[in-house]
Amino acid sequence: MSAGTDTLSARRAAARPLAASLRGTAYAHDVLADLAARQMLQARERPLAAEVALGALRHVHTIDALLSAVARYDPRRVEPPLRAVLLCAGFQVAWLDGVPLFAAVDEAVNGASEAAGRRAAGMANAVLRRLASAVVERRTPWIAGDPCLLRVGWADGCRFSLPVLPDPRADAMAHRALAAGERPARLRLLTDRLGEAAAEAVAWASQATPATVLHRHALRIDAPAFAERVRAELGLAADVAGDVAFVPAGESVGSAALLAEGLAYVQDTTAHLAVTLLAPRAGERVLDLCAAPGGKTVALALLMGDEGEIVATDVAPERLARVRAAADRMG
């Protein structure tokens, strides 16, 4: 398929990986990569598509509650393709104040029609118009315990004209859980372990959009040269700390020459911690279960000085192709 044929806008494309995740048939990242490979999603559209899809996925419980509060909406009775469209629109309305309300609603209605038919489009239109009309302020300081205020950032809230969260006086745990985008059972477990304030901080942090973490290929580039290349290609907003660089959320790193040349790789800090705790040595044999897309496989090889054997496995053979590609790119 040539570029420009049946291409999707970022907001329309976002519903596809989310629907696959809701069905449990594919990972959102894999669907986005497939759309890009088939040239259905142009490079300039990929960052926004990923932000909407993954943001809606992280906040799925809260968005479901938000839609249920403003309209007749029961997520259990909505098929995944339509639910994905509504969740993506809800995320844009509350979290992405740079997207005009009318644009989020109109594109979602068109997407609902394509995904589930004209009747679904009418339902989407009714739900999302009620959501948009309930918005009072898309950005205002967040205050804990206000059921009309949805937390959308560390210190920011989106205010609605009616309660969109449970009354904390009637059900404090349900209010705290939805405010943090967490399931009540897990928040209760975190609260028992950490205390109320720390549990809410952990829950909220797990829903926030993380920075992209680049790790240096220690066998190919030294630390000063790595820092210089990061700043030259990704700007001063990237925070370089030794062998890693933290790139702010929303900044695209996919076109960075550092990655294409195999001088760096992407891996979040918790995944990398698993590798460093294992502390593999040169000459050892390591089994990497559930290895795709290959970040830990690469990190293991680097810590081993590229001497030894790593057996990388995954339940999906097609995902192992990404491990091979990562290994080839990193040499």
TORDRENMI-789354 format. One record per residue (C-alpha): x, y, z. Coordinates in steps of 0.5 Angstrom, whole numbers, plus 500, padded with zeros to 3 digits. Layout:
<nodes>
XYZ...
</nodes>
This chain:
<nodes>
500500500503507498503513503497517503492511501487510506492513511489515518489521522493520529486521533483516528488511529489511536482507537485501533491499538486501544480496541485491540488492548481491550479485546486482549488480542494485541499490544497497543505498541505492536498495533501502532508499529503495524500501522506505521509499517503499512504506511497507514500512519504517517511519521508526523502523526505517530507521537500524538497517536501514541499519546492518545492511545496509551494515555486512554489506556492508562486512565481507562477506569477514570475515563469510564467513570467520567463518561458514566457520570455525564451520560447514559454509558455502561462500558460493560455494554459497549463493544471494544471498537466503540468503547475505544473511540469514546475512551480516546475522545474522553482522554483528549477532552480532559487531558489534552487541552491543546485539542479543541473540544469540537475537534475531539468530538467530531472526529470521534463521531466519525470514527465511531461510524466507521468502527461500529456503524451509524447507530454507534455514531449517534450514541457517541455523539450524544455521550461526547456532546454531554461530556464537552458541555459539562467542561467548565475549565480544562485547566485549573489547580487540582484540589484533592477531594473535589468530586467535580475536579478530575486530576490531569497532571501533577498539579492540574485539574479539569473542572466539570459542572457536575460530580464526575467522581464518587463523593469522598464522604460516601466512599473515600476509597472509590473516590481516591482510586478513580482520582488516581486512575487506579483499581480500588483493590490495588489502591487498598493494597498500596495503602496498607503497605505504604500509607494513604499519601504515599499510596496515592502518589505511587498510583498517580505516578503509574498513570502519568506519561513517563519520560523516554529513557535513552541508554548509552551503548558503552561499547561504541560511544563514550559518555561525553560524546553521548551527551553531546549527541543527545543535546545536538539531536534532541535539544537542551530539554533532554536531561543527561545523567551519565549513561542515560538521557531522559527525554520529556514526554511528548518529544519524539525520539524515533528519528534520532540518528543515535538510535539508527546508528546503534549508539543508544537504545530505549529502555525505562528505568525499572526494566533496566533495574532488572538487568542490573540486579541480575548483574550478568558477567562475561561468558555466562549463559542467560535466559531472557523470557518474554524478551520482545521487543529486545531492550533487556536482551541488548542491556544484558549483552552490553553488561556482559561486554558482548561475551557469552550467550543470551537465549531470548524467547517470546510466546509470539514468534513475530515479536522475536523479529523485533529482538533480532532487529534490536540486536542487529542494530546494536551490533
</nodes>
